[in-house]
Amino acid sequence: MRLILASGSARRRELMELMGYDFEAVSTGADEDIAPCAPGEYVEKLALVKAREVFATNPDSCVVGCDTIVWLDGEIIGKPRDGEDAFRILRRLAGRAHVVYTGVAVLAPGHENVFFDETRVTFNRLSDAELRAYITTGEPLDKAGAYGIQGPGSFLVKRVEGCYFTVMGLPNPRLYQALRGIGICPRWMRG
């Protein structure tokens, strides 16, 4: 069965490749306007909207949709609007713990599996100069919470409690289980 990642995220594509899946990536233009709700439910709904958009035109495929947010002080923190917004977000996160939620929807003929994973991340205390220098890398501008854990932004992180891959935007261990459950395995499992 053809496997499609309903995401334009370079990080998610990299994670799927690292796991050894043969897949296509398709960006979505899905409407991300979701009514306020609990963070886990929120990312599940968005992942499902994205997966359904791609599945509608690929009904014989397995489609994986995803969404990631940062949750702090009862508020969803998405992607920053610009460098100043990134600075404001990072200043709020510095020296504190927040929770990253990633929702996943796996759709295949006769099959729908939607779940989320959460990981608690604690940031180091950081100076304004360090945060502004990080913003100049460009990395924060297209990421929920204004940081990427796997690149230059790794210096921000003091501790991770939970799945590291959830913070990157795709909880690989749970996705593996979901895909295995419908008979989709990475290349290295096929012998």
C-alpha positions as CSV (number, residue, x, y, z in Angstrom):
1,M,0.0,0.0,0.0
2,R,1.3,3.5,-0.9
3,L,2.3,5.5,2.1
4,I,1.8,9.3,2.1
5,L,3.0,11.8,4.6
6,A,0.5,14.7,4.6
7,S,3.1,17.3,5.6
8,G,5.5,19.7,4.0
9,S,7.7,19.6,7.1
10,A,11.4,18.8,6.3
11,R,11.8,17.4,9.9
12,R,8.9,15.0,9.5
13,R,10.2,13.8,6.1
14,E,13.7,13.3,7.7
15,L,12.2,11.2,10.5
16,M,10.2,9.0,8.1
17,E,13.4,8.5,6.0
18,L,15.4,7.7,9.1
19,M,12.8,5.1,10.1
20,G,13.3,3.5,6.6
21,Y,9.8,4.0,5.2
22,D,9.1,4.4,1.5
23,F,6.7,7.3,1.2
24,E,5.6,10.4,-0.6
25,A,5.3,13.8,1.1
26,V,2.3,16.0,0.1
27,S,1.8,19.4,1.6
28,T,-1.7,20.3,2.6
29,G,-3.6,23.5,2.5
30,A,-6.0,22.3,5.2
31,D,-8.0,24.8,7.2
32,E,-6.3,24.9,10.6
33,D,-9.0,27.0,12.3
34,I,-10.0,24.6,15.1
35,A,-12.2,25.7,18.0
36,P,-10.4,25.9,21.4
37,C,-10.1,22.6,23.2
38,A,-7.6,20.6,25.3
39,P,-4.2,20.5,23.6
40,G,-4.1,16.8,22.9
41,E,-7.6,17.0,21.3
42,Y,-6.5,20.0,19.4
43,V,-3.5,18.4,17.7
44,E,-5.5,15.2,17.0
45,K,-8.2,17.3,15.2
46,L,-5.6,19.1,13.1
47,A,-3.7,16.0,12.2
48,L,-7.0,14.4,11.1
49,V,-8.0,17.4,9.0
50,K,-4.7,17.3,7.2
51,A,-4.8,13.5,6.7
52,R,-8.4,13.6,5.4
53,E,-7.6,16.3,2.9
54,V,-4.9,14.1,1.3
55,F,-6.8,10.8,1.8
56,A,-9.8,12.2,-0.1
57,T,-7.8,12.2,-3.3
58,N,-5.8,9.0,-2.4
59,P,-8.4,6.6,-1.0
60,D,-6.3,3.5,-1.7
61,S,-3.3,4.8,0.2
62,C,-2.2,5.1,3.8
63,V,-2.0,8.7,4.8
64,V,-0.3,10.1,7.9
65,G,-1.2,13.6,9.0
66,C,0.5,15.4,11.9
67,D,0.4,18.6,13.9
68,T,2.6,19.9,16.7
69,I,2.1,22.6,19.3
70,V,3.8,23.9,22.4
71,W,1.6,24.3,25.5
72,L,2.5,26.9,28.2
73,D,0.4,28.5,30.9
74,G,-2.8,27.1,29.5
75,E,-2.1,28.6,26.0
76,I,-1.2,27.1,22.6
77,I,2.0,28.5,21.2
78,G,2.2,28.0,17.5
79,K,4.7,29.3,15.0
80,P,6.0,32.9,15.4
81,R,4.8,35.6,13.0
82,D,8.3,37.1,12.7
83,G,11.6,37.5,14.6
84,E,10.2,39.7,17.3
85,D,7.4,37.3,18.0
86,A,10.0,34.5,18.1
87,F,11.9,36.5,20.7
88,R,8.8,37.1,22.8
89,I,8.0,33.3,22.7
90,L,11.5,32.2,23.5
91,R,11.8,34.7,26.4
92,R,8.6,33.2,27.9
93,L,10.0,29.6,27.5
94,A,13.5,30.4,28.9
95,G,14.2,28.8,32.3
96,R,10.8,27.1,32.3
97,A,9.1,23.8,31.4
98,H,6.5,23.5,28.7
99,V,4.8,20.6,27.0
100,V,5.0,19.7,23.4
101,Y,2.0,17.9,21.9
102,T,2.1,16.1,18.5
103,G,-1.0,14.6,17.1
104,V,-1.0,11.9,14.4
105,A,-3.8,10.6,12.2
106,V,-3.2,7.4,10.2
107,L,-5.9,6.8,7.6
108,A,-6.1,3.8,5.3
109,P,-9.0,2.0,3.5
110,G,-11.3,0.9,6.3
111,H,-8.9,2.2,9.0
112,E,-8.6,5.4,11.1
113,N,-6.2,5.7,14.0
114,V,-5.8,9.1,15.7
115,F,-3.6,9.7,18.7
116,F,-1.3,12.2,20.4
117,D,1.9,12.1,22.3
118,E,3.2,14.7,24.8
119,T,6.7,15.5,26.0
120,R,7.8,17.9,28.7
121,V,10.7,20.1,27.8
122,T,12.6,22.3,30.2
123,F,14.7,25.2,28.8
124,N,17.9,26.6,30.2
125,R,18.0,30.1,31.5
126,L,19.2,32.2,28.6
127,S,20.2,35.8,28.0
128,D,18.4,38.1,25.5
129,A,21.6,38.1,23.4
130,E,21.6,34.3,23.2
131,L,18.0,34.3,22.1
132,R,18.5,37.0,19.5
133,A,21.6,35.3,18.1
134,Y,19.6,32.0,17.8
135,I,16.8,33.8,15.9
136,T,19.4,35.0,13.3
137,T,19.8,31.3,12.3
138,G,16.3,31.4,10.9
139,E,15.4,28.1,12.6
140,P,12.7,29.5,14.9
141,L,10.6,31.1,12.3
142,D,8.7,28.1,11.0
143,K,8.5,26.0,14.2
144,A,5.9,25.7,16.9
145,G,7.3,27.3,20.0
146,A,9.9,29.1,17.9
147,Y,12.6,26.4,18.2
148,G,13.9,23.2,16.8
149,I,15.3,20.7,19.3
150,Q,17.5,18.9,16.7
151,G,19.5,21.9,15.3
152,P,21.1,25.0,16.7
153,G,18.2,25.2,19.1
154,S,19.4,22.2,21.0
155,F,21.4,24.6,23.3
156,L,18.0,25.9,24.6
157,V,17.1,22.6,26.1
158,K,18.0,21.5,29.7
159,R,15.9,18.4,30.0
160,V,13.4,16.3,27.9
161,E,10.9,14.1,29.7
162,G,9.2,11.8,27.2
163,C,9.8,11.1,23.5
164,Y,12.4,13.3,21.9
165,F,10.8,12.6,18.4
166,T,7.5,14.0,19.6
167,V,9.3,17.4,20.1
168,M,10.6,17.1,16.5
169,G,7.1,16.6,15.3
170,L,6.6,12.9,14.8
171,P,6.5,10.4,17.7
172,N,8.3,7.6,15.7
173,P,7.8,4.8,18.2
174,R,4.0,5.2,18.3
175,L,3.8,5.8,14.5
176,Y,5.7,2.6,13.9
177,Q,3.2,0.7,16.0
178,A,0.3,2.3,14.2
179,L,1.7,1.5,10.8
180,R,2.7,-2.0,11.7
181,G,-0.8,-2.6,12.8
182,I,-2.0,-2.2,9.2
183,G,0.9,-4.1,7.7
184,I,3.2,-1.2,6.7
185,C,6.8,-1.8,7.7
186,P,10.1,0.0,7.1
187,R,12.4,-1.3,4.4
188,W,14.7,-3.0,7.0
189,M,11.8,-5.1,8.3
190,R,11.1,-6.6,4.9
191,G,14.3,-8.6,4.8
